[in-house]
Amino acid sequence: MSLPIPNHFKFKPPNFVKPPLHNHTPADIFSVRKLRKIPSAQIFFLPLGVRNAIPFCSKFPVLPRACSHGGQGEIFAAKEQSSASDVETLRDESSSSSDGHVALFIRMLGIDNDPQDREQAVVTLWKYALGGKHCIDNIMKYRGTVNLIVNLLKSESDSACEAAAGLLRVISSINLYRNLVADSGAIEEMTSLLTRSSLSSDVKEQSLCTLWNLSVDEKLRVRITSSEILPLLVKFLEDEDIKVKEAAGGVLSNLTLSQSNHKPIVEAGIIPKLAKLLKANEEDSKVIRKEARNALLELAKDEYNRILVMEEGLVLVPLVGAAAYKSFRPALYSWPSLPDGTKIEQNPKGPSRYGANELLLGLNVDDKNVELEEAKMNAVVGRTQQQFLVRMGAIEIDDDTKSNGESSSSQRVTLLPWVDAVARLVLILGLEDESAIARAAGAIADASINEHMRTSFKEAGAIKLLVQLINHPSEAIRLAVIRALDRLSISNNVCRTIEAENILHPLTNLLKKSKSEISHSLTAMILNILTRILDPNKEMKSQFCDGPVNGSNKGWDVTRHPASANGNDMISSELASRNNYLDRRHTIAGGDLVDSTFLSCLVDILKTSIPDLQRKAASILESVVAIEPCVEQLISAGIESGLEAVFRQKSLIEMEYGTEGDKPDLQILELEEAGLAVSAASRLLTKLLDYEQFRRAVNLHQLTRLLRAVLVSSIPLQNKDWVAACLVKLSTLSGQNSDFDNPVNMEVTLYETIPRLIEQIKSSFSPEVQEAAVLELNRIISEGMIDSTRAVASKGGIFALVKLMENGSDRAVEASLAILYNLSMDSENHAAIIAAGAIPVLRKLVLSQRPQWMCALRLLRTLPT
């Protein structure tokens, strides 16, 4: 390496120590009078033992924080700070007399010098660089200096590596030199250095802090992430040295500022480590907790990563400002109550003479019969803590300084453990700030990712407040509240609580508004809530899934064994439960569900071209008809045209006429949505056909024609069940016979029954189900219905039947042989039967002399073997 240094400087600097200085003993040098006579620049020429004895680095000030492009570097601080006058004196002396000597120490860094001299030189330069930007500029005046420093990172001496990393750390704190440090290969060398098995904490700290400063630059973050540093950062987050953990957290915090880095960072397993550090409450971990929070907040901007963060017990909570909490008025309780409003029964003891009953709410409940669930206890703890912070005026004071949210206050968020987060979000719902309420409701919707969180919000009293806010004049609040209730209602347990708050009336009123006043997304969420509330299967789910039936402990056993001794009790329980459901729903709903305006809104939704909304509206109408007959109102609202609109799905018409386009994945999705809508409308039509006035008012022939077209369409097979059932019912009502001469019954058999039986033979794991399916299929084929054998072959039935011949029961094998023999009558099926591997199976049956060997031999003779 060439440096702009004269030739007469090309000898080893240690020989240049001035003789008069050798005459000074360490005691003389450290005396105030003697030390003042030695210029600071000449201190570098003292012998090593004397020079190291001088508290050199304590004479330098604190350097500023490195920052750029939104990131933050770490802070360099000397262990002891001297007075400003001493620092200024040193800087003045350095600028006047030591610049020339800096070049000597830089020359000592060359790889041709003795390793000990190189180590002494880098240590000296590191201490000198701590003097401030002027000293760093003096070092950086010489080209190639950074390369020599980076080369020292390969040294086997921890002291040399620490000094080299420390010097790079100081240099990289200056924006002007940051790219120069990175271009010299510092990132790669430090990554290699950090992979060493035995490395001191000081070397780790200096190296990670250098990377911390380099990661401030957005362009350098990609280079750092593309290296092998991420697994090392994960490991260092669990290091015993708190300084190493802080530096690792700082690097990660800056790396997350680039969106492109999120995927590799998450895949490295960073989120669980950062969440664990954030939830720690040790006093010496404030810096690492701050960096962990910043990193997690950046990662949580992605929806998928947000779920991963919340699965670690952390919830995003909006920062609404301490001023918003001034409107909070804590309720005065005459007796303790739970956050969800449940009253705690008073024990027979008299009140405390000191009023502890009212002061320490809930702490004096000593009734042995009162057993609070863990969710209720967490709700009490969270409410107490958050209300205490509000009363003390300390809420959000720390969060304001710790959050790295956007400059706009409407976007600032923080992360809290779920107990505190749930309580705070519920508390914000009771404030007067509209923006705060809307953001809290949105955060509740985002946090309701599993049953645990939904139950937590229920126990914390969020349901009642959200239902009260449905009629709020602010559209933003209404949208956020409905979205929160939509996510919460996924839980069957929470849905019953929502229903108990008389939510049907405000929801139906909101749905009855004109289309211009209610958005499509809001309509979809309202329909979601209504569908779950009115679902008749919800009661059975709650009995057989959430708990025992009729107080017994046999819930799942009775369900799985309906033919047991208690099977009749189960059936009677089902009937009683359904009757109770209908009676209670009629009482709760009142006239809201059968209101003509509400029914007209649902019929209008059926006429739209959105399959998802059509499916939900049809399901709600089906439940409404089950609760209370309202056929006359539905006929007046135009239910027939609504059903016809569902059966004339746009995607079905495009498939029929071959205009599906070039997006097969999108076509499959559209067909699935259309199939769900058609299936729901078919269930509704089947139920409406029970009413005479409906049958007289509608055109049954037109509905039959539309359903037949749907049956032969490409919608999923499982969605054709109700279509086929509705067609059979229409055929019966029309007075037609049920044999195969009836074209409706024939189409049902070809396009629903036969494909369903073949699917059962293919996919069922039960030999009994497979046997029943193949016997039914054999009955259909033996009756000689036109095109039945062609339907079996086109749906892949040949391969399923051949496979069943190998593993099926005797009756199943016999039925399979009979079907295949009928199929072999058409020579076009010979190639498919042979390709399915029938020949070896048939020969095995003949040679084994099984009861079906004659049938197998007959089929073998038919095939071209």
Residue pairs with C-beta under 8 A, 6 or more apart in sequence:
1 110
1 144
1 147
1 148
2 144
3 103
3 106
3 107
3 142
3 143
3 144
4 142
4 143
5 103
5 107
5 142
9 103
9 104
9 107
10 107
12 108
12 113
12 117
13 45
13 104
13 105
13 107
13 108
13 117
13 121
14 117
16 45
16 104
17 45
17 46
17 47
18 42
18 45
21 38
21 42
21 45
21 46
22 47
24 34
24 50
26 49
26 50
26 53
28 34
29 35
29 38
29 46
29 50
29 54
30 53
30 54
39 93
39 97
39 98
40 89
40 90
40 93
40 94
40 97
40 98
41 93
41 94
41 96
41 97
41 98
41 101
42 97
43 51
43 54
43 56
44 51
44 98
44 101
44 105
44 124
44 128
45 101
46 54
48 120
51 124
55 80
56 127
56 128
57 78
57 79
57 127
57 130
58 78
58 79
58 80
58 81
58 82
59 82
59 86
59 87
59 90
59 131
60 78
60 82
60 87
60 90
60 127
60 130
60 131
60 132
61 78
61 81
61 82
61 84
61 87
61 131
61 132
62 75
62 76
62 77
62 78
62 81
63 75
63 76
63 130
63 132
63 133
63 170
63 173
64 173
65 72
65 73
65 74
65 75
65 173
66 72
66 73
66 74
66 172
66 173
66 174
66 175
66 178
66 213
66 216
67 73
67 216
68 175
68 178
68 216
68 217
69 216
69 217
69 218
69 257
70 218
70 257
71 215
71 216
71 217
71 218
71 221
71 253
71 254
71 257
72 216
72 250
72 253
72 254
73 172
73 173
73 209
73 212
73 213
73 216
73 250
74 209
74 212
74 213
74 246
74 247
74 250
76 130
76 169
76 170
76 173
78 130
87 131
87 132
90 131
91 131
91 132
91 134
91 135
94 128
94 131
94 134
94 135
94 138
95 134
95 138
98 128
98 138
99 138
102 125
102 128
102 138
102 139
102 142
103 142
105 121
105 124
105 125
105 128
106 121
106 125
106 139
106 142
106 145
106 148
107 113
108 117
108 118
108 120
108 121
109 118
109 121
109 122
109 125
109 145
109 148
109 149
109 151
109 152
110 118
110 148
111 118
111 148
111 151
113 121
115 155
115 157
115 160
118 152
118 155
118 160
119 152
119 155
119 157
119 159
119 160
119 163
122 149
122 152
122 160
122 163
122 164
122 167
123 159
123 160
123 163
125 139
125 149
125 163
125 167
126 163
126 164
126 166
126 167
126 170
128 135
128 139
129 135
129 136
129 139
129 167
129 170
129 171
130 170
133 174
136 170
136 171
136 174
136 177
139 145
139 171
140 146
140 171
140 177
140 180
146 168
146 171
146 177
146 180
146 181
146 184
146 186
147 184
147 185
149 164
149 167
149 168
149 171
149 184
150 164
150 168
150 181
150 184
150 185
150 186
150 189
152 160
152 161
152 163
152 164
153 161
153 164
153 165
153 186
153 189
153 190
153 192
153 193
153 207
154 189
154 192
154 193
155 161
155 164
158 199
158 200
158 202
158 203
161 193
161 203
161 207
162 200
162 202
162 203
162 206
165 190
165 193
165 203
165 206
165 207
165 209
165 210
166 206
168 181
168 186
168 206
168 210
169 206
169 209
169 210
169 213
171 177
171 181
172 178
172 181
172 186
172 210
172 213
172 214
173 213
178 213
178 214
178 216
178 217
178 220
179 217
179 219
179 220
181 210
181 214
182 214
182 217
182 220
182 223
186 210
186 214
187 211
187 214
187 220
187 223
187 224
187 227
187 229
188 227
190 207
190 210
190 211
191 227
191 228
191 229
191 232
193 199
193 203
193 207
194 204
194 207
194 208
194 229
194 232
194 236
195 228
195 232
201 239
201 240
201 241
201 243
201 244
204 236
204 239
204 241
204 244
204 247
205 241
205 243
205 244
205 247
208 236
208 244
208 247
208 248
208 250
208 251
209 247
209 250
211 224
211 229
211 247
211 251
212 247
212 250
212 251
212 254
214 220
214 224
215 221
215 224
215 250
215 251
215 254
215 255
216 254
218 257
218 258
221 254
221 255
221 257
221 258
221 261
222 258
222 260
222 261
224 251
224 255
225 255
225 258
225 260
225 261
225 264
225 265
229 251
230 264
230 265
230 268
230 270
231 268
233 248
233 251
233 252
233 268
233 270
234 268
234 269
234 270
234 273
236 244
236 245
236 247
236 248
237 245
237 248
237 249
237 252
237 270
237 273
237 274
237 277
238 245
238 273
239 245
239 248
242 284
242 285
242 288
245 277
245 285
245 288
246 287
246 288
246 291
249 274
249 277
249 287
249 288
249 291
249 292
249 295
250 287
250 291
252 265
252 270
252 274
252 291
252 295
253 291
253 292
253 294
253 295
253 298
255 261
255 265
255 295
256 262
256 265
256 294
256 295
256 298
256 299
257 298
259 301
262 298
262 299
262 302
262 305
265 299
266 299
266 305
266 308
270 295
270 299
271 296
271 299
271 305
271 308
271 309
271 312
272 312
274 292
274 295
274 296
275 292
275 296
275 309
275 312
275 313
275 314
276 312
277 285
277 288
277 289
277 292
278 289
278 292
278 293
278 296
278 314
278 415
279 313
279 314
279 417
280 289
289 402
290 402
293 402
293 403
293 404
293 414
293 415
294 404
296 309
296 314
296 415
297 316
297 403
297 404
297 405
297 413
297 414
297 415
298 404
299 305
299 306
299 308
299 309
300 306
300 309
300 316
300 415
306 316
306 446
307 449
309 316
309 415
310 316
310 418
310 447
310 449
310 453
311 449
311 450
313 417
313 418
314 415
314 416
314 417
314 418
314 421
315 415
315 416
315 417
315 418
315 421
315 422
315 425
315 443
315 447
315 453
316 413
316 414
316 415
316 421
316 443
316 446
316 447
317 413
317 414
317 415
317 416
317 421
317 424
317 425
317 443
318 412
318 413
318 428
318 436
318 439
318 440
318 442
318 443
319 396
319 399
319 400
319 403
319 405
319 409
319 412
319 413
319 414
320 396
320 409
320 428
320 431
320 433
320 435
320 436
320 439
320 440
321 396
321 409
321 436
322 393
322 395
322 396
322 397
322 400
324 428
324 431
324 432
324 433
324 436
325 390
325 395
325 396
325 431
327 431
327 432
327 433
328 387
328 390
328 427
328 430
328 431
330 387
330 390
330 391
333 358
333 361
334 358
335 343
335 344
335 346
335 357
335 358
336 344
336 357
336 361
336 362
336 364
336 365
337 343
337 344
337 361
338 344
338 362
338 372
338 376
338 379
338 380
338 459
338 461
339 379
339 380
339 382
339 383
339 423
339 426
339 459
339 460
339 461
340 376
340 379
340 458
340 459
340 460
340 461
340 463
340 464
341 461
341 464
342 376
344 362
344 365
344 370
345 367
345 370
347 365
347 366
347 367
351 357
352 364
356 363
356 364
357 364
361 384
362 380
372 380
373 459
375 455
375 456
375 459
376 459
378 419
378 422
378 456
378 459
379 422
379 423
379 456
379 459
379 460
379 461
381 419
382 419
382 420
382 422
382 423
382 424
382 460
383 423
383 426
383 427
383 460
383 461
385 420
385 423
386 395
386 420
386 423
386 424
386 427
387 427
389 395
390 427
395 424
399 414
402 414
403 412
403 413
403 414
405 411
405 412
405 413
405 414
406 412
410 435
410 439
413 443
416 424
418 447
418 453
418 456
421 447
422 447
422 453
422 456
422 457
422 460
422 462
423 460
425 440
425 443
425 444
425 447
425 457
425 462
426 457
426 460
426 461
426 462
426 465
428 436
428 437
428 439
428 440
429 437
429 440
429 441
429 462
429 465
429 466
429 469
430 465
431 437
434 472
434 474
434 476
434 477
435 476
437 469
437 472
437 477
437 480
438 474
438 476
438 477
438 479
438 480
439 480
441 466
441 469
441 477
441 480
441 481
441 483
441 484
442 480
442 483
442 484
444 457
444 462
444 466
444 484
444 487
444 488
445 480
445 483
445 484
445 486
445 487
447 453
447 457
448 454
448 457
448 484
448 487
448 488
448 490
451 491
451 493
454 487
454 488
454 490
454 491
454 494
455 491
455 493
455 494
457 463
457 488
457 494
458 488
458 491
458 493
458 494
458 497
462 484
462 488
463 485
463 488
463 494
463 497
463 498
463 501
464 501
466 481
466 484
466 485
466 488
467 485
467 498
467 501
467 502
467 503
467 506
469 477
469 478
469 481
470 478
470 481
470 482
470 485
470 503
470 506
470 507
470 510
471 478
471 506
471 509
471 510
472 478
472 481
478 510
478 522
479 519
479 521
479 522
482 510
482 522
482 525
482 526
482 529
483 525
485 498
485 503
485 525
485 529
486 525
486 528
486 529
488 494
488 495
488 498
489 495
489 498
489 528
489 529
489 532
489 533
490 532
492 538
492 541
492 542
492 545
492 546
493 542
493 546
495 532
495 533
495 538
496 538
496 542
498 529
498 533
499 533
499 588
502 588
503 529
503 533
504 530
504 533
504 588
504 589
504 592
504 593
505 590
505 592
507 526
507 529
507 530
508 530
508 592
508 593
508 595
508 598
510 518
510 522
510 526
511 518
511 523
511 526
511 527
511 530
511 598
511 601
512 595
512 597
512 598
512 601
520 610
520 613
523 605
523 613
524 612
524 613
524 616
527 605
527 613
527 616
527 617
527 620
528 616
530 616
530 620
531 616
531 619
531 620
531 623
532 538
534 585
534 593
534 619
534 620
534 623
534 624
534 627
535 619
535 623
536 578
536 581
536 623
536 626
539 577
539 578
539 580
539 581
540 574
540 577
543 549
543 555
543 573
543 577
544 555
544 556
544 559
545 555
547 555
548 554
548 555
549 555
549 558
549 570
549 573
550 569
550 573
552 558
554 566
557 564
558 564
558 566
558 567
558 569
558 570
559 570
561 567
562 570
562 571
582 626
582 627
585 627
586 627
586 628
589 627
592 598
593 624
593 627
593 628
594 624
594 628
594 630
594 633
596 633
596 636
596 637
599 621
599 624
599 630
599 633
599 634
599 637
600 637
600 638
602 617
602 620
602 621
602 637
603 617
603 621
603 634
603 637
603 638
603 639
603 641
603 642
604 642
605 613
605 614
605 616
605 617
606 614
606 617
606 618
606 621
606 639
606 642
606 643
606 645
606 646
606 681
607 638
607 641
607 642
607 645
608 614
608 645
609 650
611 649
611 651
611 670
611 673
611 674
611 676
611 677
612 673
612 676
612 677
614 645
614 646
614 677
614 680
614 681
615 673
615 676
615 677
615 679
615 680
616 680
618 646
618 677
618 680
618 681
618 683
618 684
619 680
619 683
619 684
621 634
621 639
621 684
622 680
622 683
622 684
622 687
624 630
625 631
625 634
625 684
625 687
625 688
626 687
629 691
631 688
631 691
631 693
631 694
632 693
634 688
634 694
635 693
635 694
635 697
635 698
639 688
640 697
640 698
640 699
640 703
643 681
643 684
643 685
643 703
644 702
644 703
644 706
646 677
646 678
646 681
647 678
647 681
647 703
647 706
647 707
647 709
647 710
648 706
649 674
649 677
649 678
649 710
651 667
651 670
651 671
651 673
651 674
652 671
652 674
652 709
652 710
652 713
652 714
652 715
654 660
654 661
655 667
655 671
655 713
655 714
656 709
656 713
660 667
661 667
671 714
671 715
671 716
672 715
672 716
674 715
675 715
675 716
675 718
675 719
675 720
676 719
678 710
678 715
678 719
678 723
679 719
679 720
679 721
679 722
679 723
682 707
682 722
682 723
682 725
682 726
683 722
683 726
685 703
685 726
686 722
686 725
686 726
686 729
688 694
689 695
689 726
689 729
689 730
689 733
695 733
700 730
700 733
700 734
701 734
703 730
704 727
704 730
704 731
704 734
704 744
707 723
707 726
707 727
707 730
708 727
708 744
708 747
710 720
710 723
711 720
711 723
711 724
711 727
711 747
711 748
711 751
711 752
712 747
712 751
717 752
717 755
717 756
717 759
720 751
720 752
720 755
721 752
721 756
723 752
724 748
724 751
724 752
724 753
727 744
727 747
727 748
728 744
728 745
728 748
730 744
731 738
731 742
731 744
731 745
732 738
736 742
736 744
738 745
739 745
740 746
740 749
740 783
740 785
740 786
746 785
746 786
749 780
749 785
749 788
750 785
750 787
750 788
750 791
751 791
753 776
753 780
754 777
754 780
754 788
754 791
754 792
754 795
754 797
755 791
755 795
757 773
757 774
757 776
757 777
757 780
758 773
758 777
758 792
758 795
758 796
758 797
758 800
760 769
760 770
760 773
761 770
761 773
761 774
761 777
761 797
761 800
761 801
761 804
762 796
762 800
764 770
764 773
767 808
767 809
767 812
770 804
770 808
770 812
771 808
771 809
771 811
771 812
771 815
774 801
774 804
774 808
774 812
774 815
774 816
774 819
775 811
775 812
775 815
777 792
777 797
777 815
777 819
778 815
778 816
778 818
778 819
780 788
781 788
781 789
781 792
781 818
781 819
781 822
782 818
782 822
789 822
789 823
789 825
789 826
789 829
790 826
792 798
792 819
792 823
793 823
793 829
793 832
797 819
798 820
798 823
798 829
798 832
798 833
798 836
799 832
799 836
801 816
801 819
801 820
801 836
802 816
802 820
802 833
802 836
802 837
802 838
802 841
803 836
804 812
804 813
804 816
805 813
805 816
805 817
805 838
805 841
805 842
805 845
806 841
808 816
810 850
810 851
810 852
813 845
813 850
813 852
814 851
814 852
814 855
817 852
817 855
817 856
817 859
818 855
820 833
820 838
820 859
821 855
821 858
821 859
821 862
823 829
823 833
824 830
824 833
824 859
824 862
824 863
825 862
830 863
830 864
833 863
834 863
834 864
834 865
838 859
838 863
839 860
839 863
839 865
842 856
842 857
842 859
842 860
843 860
845 852
845 853
845 856
846 853
846 856
846 857
846 860
